[in-house]
C-alpha cells in the first residue's frame, strides 16, 4: 500500500493541519466517552477538572510517543479494560484505585525496559485475544444499559431507552452506508447530532454554570493514594496483562502496515511510554491510557503515514484541556447519547474480535469455540451479578470474583493453557 507521506516525512503545513484535524476528530470521542463514564463517578463538580486532566495527559503522552516512544502514527486514549477494573473496584475507594494504576504502570514500564514484552505474547494466543476483545464489550454492558436508561429532568427512563434504541439503529445504518472520512469520524457526528436530537425531543440537558472559565488549569493535579487490598491489586494486574497485549498489538499492527524498521525497539519504547503514562494517570487520578488499534484504518483512509500529523491533534487536545468551558460543553452530552456511541464502539470491537478469530483459525474446532464461549458467558454473568450477591462475597476476593473481565480472562487462560492445551497443540 502506498502513502502520500512516510513515517518520518513532514507534510506541508496546510496538509499537516488537515491530517491533524482528522486525528483529532478520531481521538475526541474515545477520550470523551470513557472519560465521561469515569468522570460521572466523581464527586459533585469534579467532572470537568477530571476531563481536563485526562485530555491533558493524552495530549502530552501523544507527543512523547511521536518523538520518543514508538515513533509511529498511532492514536491513543483511555483504556476500556481499565474502565472495567475501576467500575469493579469502586468500593475500595479512589485512592486505592489510583495506587493500583500507578503500580500497574510501573510494572508495564519495567516489562518494556527488560524486553520481557515479547514473552507475554505466548500467553495471549489468538483465542485468548478474541476473548479479550469481546469480553471488554460484554462486561461493559451494565454500564451501557445504565446510560441508555438514564432519565432525569422530567424525562422517563422508558423515553430515553426508546430514544437510544432509535438512535442506535440510525447510527449502525450510517456505519453501513458511509465510508472513508465520514465513517472514521462517525462517532464525532453521532455525539453532535445525537445531542441535538435529544434536545429537540426532550429539551433538557444540564447547562453550564455562568462562572465556568474559558481558560484555566485543571485543579487537583495530585490525587490521593492508598495501599490497595490484595484483591483490588490482583484484579488490576490482570487488566494490565490485557492492556500490555492491546498496546503491543496496536504498535505491531501499524508497524506491519507501514513496514517500519526496528520494530523490537519501537515496541519496547512504546509500551514503556504507555507504562509511564499509566504511572502519571495514577498520580493525577485519571484512567490510564493505551495505544488504539483503530489507527491502521485512519491511516488507510487518509493515505498519510506521517507520525508528525498527530502533533496538531495533540495541540488541539491540550488546548481543550486548558478550557473548562469547552470541556463543560462536552460533559453536557446526554447519558443516552454517550451510551449509544459507547455501544457502537463496543460493537466494532466485537466485530474485530470475530474477524481476528476467523482469520487466525481460533474458531475452527468445537473445542476452540468452547475456549472462547465459556469465558464470555461466565464474564457476562458476573458483570450482571445482583448487588446483594456481590456484597455477600469476602471483601478481599470481591474485586476479583465480582469483576467479569478478570473472571473471563482467568478462565480463558486456564482453558487454553491447561485444560485444552494438548488438544490445542495437536491442532497446530
VOVEXBA-541787 format. One record per residue: residue in one letter; x, y, z of N, C-alpha, C in turn. Coordinates in steps of 0.2 Angstrom, whole numbers, plus 5000, padded with zeros to 4 digits. Last residue first. Layout:
BEGIN
AXYZXYZXYZ ...
//
This chain:
BEGIN
X498848635081499448675077499848625074 X498148535087497848565081498348605077 X498948495097498848445092498548475086 X498848605105499548595102499448545096 X497548585109497748645105498348635101 X497648475116497248475110497448535106 X498448515127498748465122498348465116 X497648615133498248635130498548575125 X496448625139496448605132497148615129 X496848665152496348615151496348585144 X497948755150497948695155497548645152 X497848855141498548835143498548775147 X496448875139496948875134497548845135 X495848875152495648835147496148825141 X496648985158496648915161496448865156 X496349095150497049075151497048995154 X494949095152495149085146495949055146 X494849125166494549065164494849045157 X495549245167495749195171495549125168 X494549325159495249315157495649255161 X493349315167493449285160494149275158 X493749375179493549305179493549275172 X494049505174494549465177494349395177 X492749545169493349545164493849495167 X491949545180491849495175492449495170 X492249545196492549585190492449535185 X492049475208491449515205491649555199 X493249415211492649375209492049415206 X494049535213494249485208493649445206 X493549615223493749645217493949595211 X493249515233492649545229492949575223 X494149465241494049425235493649465230 X494049535253494749535249494649505242 X492749525257492949585254493649585250 X491749385251492349405255492649475252 X490049425245490749395244491249425249 X488949505247489049445251489749405250 X489049605238489149625244489249565249 X488649525226489249555227489449575234 X487249495230487749445229488449465230 X486749625230486749585236487149525236 X486849665217487249695222487249655228 X486949525204486549575209486949605214 X487949525190487849495197487449545201 X488449555178487749575179487549545186 X489649505177489549585176488849605178 X489449375178489749405183489649485183 X488949355165488549335170488849375177 X490149385157489549425156489049415162 X491049285161491149355162490549395162 X490349165156490549175164490649255165 X490349195142489749185146489849195154 X491749205139491249255138490649255142 X492249075144492449145147491949205146 X491448995134491448985141491649055145 X491949035121491249045123491149045131 X493249005119493049065119492349085122 X493248865121493848905125493648975125 X492248825113492148825120492648865124 X492948845100492348885102492148885109 X493948745101494048815101493548865103 X493148635101493448655107493648725107 X492648645088492148645093492548665100 X493748745077493548675080493048695086 X494048865073493948815068493748755071 X494348995078493648965079493548905074 X495649035076495449025083494748985084 X496149075064495949005064495748985072 X496349205061496849165065496749095065 X495149245055495749245051496349205054 X494249225065494149195059494849185055 X494749315075494649245077494549205070 X494649435068495349405070495249335072 X493249445067493649445061494349415063 X492949455081492649395077493049385071 X493549575085493749505088493549445084 X492949665077493649655076493849585079 X491649655083491749635076492449625074 X491949705095491649635095491749615088 X492249835091492749795095492549725094 X491049875087491549875082492149835085 X490349875099490149835094490649825088 X490949985106491049915108490849865103 X490450085098491250075098491350005101 X489150075101489350075094490150055094 X489150095115488850035112489150025105 X489550235115489950185118489750115115 X488450285108489050295105489550245108 X487450265118487350235112488050235108 X487950335129487850265130487850225123 X487950465125488550435127488550355127 X486550475124486950485118487650455119 X486150455137485950415132486350415126 X486750575144486950505145486750455140 X487150715134486650675137486950605138 X488450825136488150775131487750725135 X489150905145488450915145488150865140 X490550895142490250855148489450855148 X490650985132490650915130490450875136 X490551105140490051085134490051015132 X491651085148491051085151490451075145 X492751095139492651035142491951025145 X492551235137492551185131492451115134 X492751285150492151295146492051245140 X494051255153493451215157492851225153 X495351235144494751265143494151235147 X496451155143496551215146495951255146 X496051045135496251035142496251095146 X496051105123495451085126495551075133 X497451115121497051175121496351165124 X497750975120498051015125497651085126 X497150945108496850915114497150955120 X497851025099497151035100496851005106 X499150965100499051035102498251045103 X498850835095499050845102498950915105 X498550875082498050845086498150845093 X499850915078499250965078498650935083 X500450785079500650845083500150895084 X500150695070499750685076499950745081 X500950705059500250735058499850725065 X502150645062502050715064501350745063 X502050525056501950525063501850595066 X501250495041501750535044501550535052 X500450425032500850385037501250425041 X499050455023499650495026499850445032 X497850415019498450405014499050435017 X496650415026496950475024497550475019 X496350275027495850325025496150395022 X497450215032497250195026496750245023 X497450285045498050295040497850275033 X496350235050496350305049496950325044 X496650095051496050125047496050195046 X497750095060497850075053497250105049 X497050145073497550185069497650165062 X496350065081496050085076496450135071 X497050025093497149985087496750005081 X497850145103497250115100497450075093 X498850135118498850145110498250115107 X498150195133498450145129498450165122 X498050275150498050275143498350205139 X497050265165497650255161497550255154 X496050395172496150325170496750325165 X496750495185496350485180496450415177 X497550545196496950525197496450515191 X498950575195498450635194497750605195 X499550455198499750515202499250575201 X498950375188498850355195498950415199 X499450445176498750435177498650425185 X500850415178500650485179499850485180 X500750275175501050305182500750375183 X500350285162499950255167500150275174 X501450335156500850375156500350345161 X502350235158502450295161501850335161 X501750135149501850125156501950185160 X501950205137501250195140501250175147 X503350195137503050265137502250255140 X503450055135503750095141503450165142 X502850035123502550005129502850045135 X503850105115503050125115502750105121 X505050045117504950115119504250135120 X504649915113504949925119504849995122 X504349945099503849915104504049925111 X505449995094504850035094504350005099 X506349885095506449945099505849985099 X505649795086505849775093505949835097 X505749865074505149865077505149835085 X506649925064506749925071506149915076 X505550005051506149965054506249965061 X503849975045504350015049504949965051 X502849945036503449915035504049955039 X501549985039502050035036502750005035 X500949875044500649905039501149955035 X501849845055501749805050501449835043 X501549955063502249945061502249895055 X500249935066500449995062501149985059 X500349815073499949815068500149875063 X501249845084501449795079501049805073 X500449935091501049955089501249915083 X499349845095499249915091499849935088 X499949745102499649735096499549795092 X500449815113500949785109500649775102 X499249855119499749905117500249875112 X498649735121498249785117498849835114 X499549685131499449645124499149695119 X499349775141500049765138499949735131 X498049755144498249815142498949815138 X498149625150497749635144497949695140 X498949655161499149605156498849615149 X498049745167498649775164499049715159 X497149655172496949705167497549735164 X497949595182497649555176497449605171 X498149705190498749675187498449635181 X496849725195497149775191497749745187 X496649615203496249625198496549675193 X497749635212497749575208497249585202 X497249745219497849745215497949695210 X496049705225496049755220496649755216 X496549605233496149585228496049635223 X497349675242497649625238497249605232 X496949845243496849775245497149735240 X498149975241497549945239497549875242 X498650115250498850045249498250005247 X498350275241498250225247498450155245 X498250445237498550375236498450335242 X497550585228497650545234497850475233 X498350675215497750635218497950595224 X498750825209499050775213498450735216 X498050925203498450885199498750825202 X496851015206497050955210497450905205 X496251095191496451085198496551015200 X496851145175496451095179496751095186 X496951315172497251255173496851205177 X495851395160496051385167496451325167 X494751495150495451465151495651455158 X493351515153493551505147494251465146 X492551455168493051495165493251465158 X490951475173491351425170491951465166 X489851555178490551565180491051515178 X488651495174488951555171489651575172 X488751325171488651375176488951435173 X487951235158488551255161488351315166 X486451135160486851185157487451205161 X485950975155486251005161486651065159 X484550975145485250955146485450995152 X483050965136483350965143484050935143 X482150935126482351005128482651015135 X481750815120481650825127481850895130 X482050835106481450795108481250815115 X483150925105482550935101481950895103 X484050855113483750925115483150945111 X484250745105484050735111483650805114 X484750805093484150765093483850755100 X485950855098485450895095484750865095 X486650735102486450785107485950835104 X486750675089486350645094486150695100 X487550765083486850765080486450725085 X488750745091488450815089487750805087 X488950605092488950645098488650715096 X489050575078488550545082488450585089 X490150645074489550665071488950635075 X491150565081491050635082490350665080 X490950435075490750445082490750525084 X491350455062490650445063490450455071 X492550465056492450515061491650515063 X492650355047493150355053492950415058 X491550385039491550335043492050335049 X492050505032491450505036491350445041 X493250455026493250505031492650505036 X492650295021493150345021493150395027 X490750295021491450265020491950315021 X489050245025489650285024490250255023 X488250135028488150175022488750215020 X488550075040488550035034488550075028 X488450185048489150155048489150105042 X487150215047487550265045488250225044 X486550105054486450115047486950155044 X487050135067487350075064487150075056 X486350255069487050255069487350195066 X484950215069485250265064485950265063 X484950125080484850105073485050145068 X485250215090485750165088485550135081 X484050295090484750325088485250275086 X483150205095483050235088483750265086 X483650175107483550125103483550145095 X483650305113484350265112484250215107 X482250325114482650365110483350335108 X481950225123481650215116482050265111 X482650265134482850205131482550195124 X482050385137482750385135482950325132 X480750335140480850385135481550385132 X481050255152480750225146480850275140 X481450355161481950305158481750275152 X480850515157480750455160481350405157 X481250685161481250635156481250565159 X481350775171480650765168480650715163 X482750765174482450825172481750815168 X482950595171483050655174482750715171 X483750435165483250485165483450555168 X484650325157484650375162484150435160 X484750215149484050215153484150275158 X485950215144485450225139484750225143 X486750195156486750265152486150275147 X486450065159486350125164486350185160 X486950005148486249995150486050055155 X488350025149487950055143487250055145 X488549955161488750025161488350055155 X488249825157487849855163487949935163 X489249805147488549805145488149835151 X490549785149490349855150489649855148 X490749655146490749665153490549745154 X490749655132490149615136490149645143 X491849725129491249745127490649715131 X492849645135492849715137492149735135 X492649525127492449525134492449595137 X493249545115492549535115492249545123 X494649555117494249605113493549605114 X494849435125495049505127494649555124 X494449335116494149345122494249415125 X495449355106494749355104494349375110 X496649325114496549395111495849405109 X496449185116496449225121496349305119 X496549135102495949135106495849175112 X497949175099497349205096496649195099 X498749195116498649165109498049195106 X499549265127498949285123498949255116 X500749195131500149195135499449205131 X501649245122501549175122500849155126 X501749385124501349355118501249285118 X502549395134501849405135501449375130 X503849405128503649345132502849345133 X503949535124503949485119503649415122 X504249605136503549615132503449555127 X505449605141505049555143504349555139 X506349705141506249675135505849615136 X506549785151506849725152506749685145 X505649895148506349905149506749845149 X504349825149504649855142505449865143 X504249795162504249745157504549765151 X504349925167504849885169504849825164 X503149975163503750005161504349965162 X502249895170502249895162502849925160 X502549925183502649855181502649855173 X502050065183502750045184502949975182 X500650035180501150075175501850065177 X500349965192500249935185500649975180 X500550075201500950005202500849975195 X499550165197500250185197500750125197 X498350095198498550115192499350135192 X498350075212498450015208498650035201 X498250205216498850175218498950115213 X496950235212497550275209498150235210 X496250145220496250135213496850175210 X496450205233496750135231496750115224 X495750325230496450325232496850255231 X494450285228494850315223495550315224 X493850135235493950205235494450225230 X493350005235493950015238494150085239 X492150015227492150005235492750015238 X492650005214492350075217492350075225 X493049905206493449925212493249985216 X492349895194492349845199492649855205 X492750015188492050005190491949945195 X494149985186493950045190493150035193 X494049875177494349875183494149925188 X493449945166493149885169493449875176 X494450035163493750055165493350005168 X495449955158495549985165494850015167 X494949935146495049875150495149905157 X494950055139494250025142494349965146 X496050175142496050105141495350085144 X496050335133495950295139495850225138 X497250335119496650365123496550325129 X498150375104498050345110497450375114 X498650335087498250375092498150335098 X500150335078499650295082499350345087 X501350335068500650375068500150335072 X502750315079502350295074501650335074 X503650315090503850355084503450325078 X503650255102503650205096503750245090 X504450385110504150315111504250275104 X504850515106505250475110505050395110 X503850575097504650595097505050545100 X502650515099502850535092503550545092 X502550505113502550435109502850455102 X502550635117503050595119503150535115 X501250675111501950705109502550665111 X500450595119500450585112501050615109 X500650645132500950575130500950565123 X499950765131500750765132500950695130 X498650725128499050775124499750765125 X498350645139498350615132498750655128 X498350745149498850685150498850655143 X497350825145498050855146498550795146 X496250745146496450775140497150795140 X496250725160496350665156496550695149 X496150855166496750815167496850755162 X494850885161495350925159496050885160 X494050785167494150785160494750825158 X494150835180494450765179494550765171 X493650965180494350955181494550885179 X492250915177492650955172493350955173 X491850835188491950805182492350845177 X491650885201492350865199492450845192 X490350915205490850975202491550955200 X490250785216489950845213490450895211 X491550665213491150705217490850755213 X491450535199491750585204491250625208 X490850465190490850435197491250485202 X490950535178490250535182490250505189 X492150505174492050575177491350575181 X491950385168492350385174492250455178 X491150425157490950375161491250385168 X492050525151491350545154491050495159 X493050445147493150495152492550515155 X492450375137492750335143492850385148 X492050485128491650435130491850395137 X493250565127492650595130492150535132 X494150485120494350515127493750535130 X493450445109493650395113493850425120 X493150575103492650535105492850485110 X494550635100494050665105493550615107 X495150565089495350555096494850575101 X494650595077494650525079494750515087 X494850725077494150705077494150635079 X496250725077495950755082495250735083 X496550665064496750635070496350655076 X496050775057495750715056495850665062 X496850885060496150885062495850815062 X498050835054498050835062497250845064 X497750845041497850775044497750775051 X497650985041497150945039497150875042 X498951025045498451045049497851005047 X499750965034499850945041499250965046 X499251035023499050965024499150945031 X499951165027499151155026498951085027 X501351125028500951155034500151145033 X501650965020501651035020501151065026 X502250835031501850855026501850935026 X503750755034503350805037502950835031 X504250585037504150645032503650695035 X504250465043504750525046504650585041 X503350385037503350395044503650455046 X502850475021503050415025503150435033 X501350525012501950535017502150475021 X500550455004500750515002501350545006 X500850275002500650335006500950395003 X500350114996500750174995500450234999 X500449945000500050005000500450065000 
//
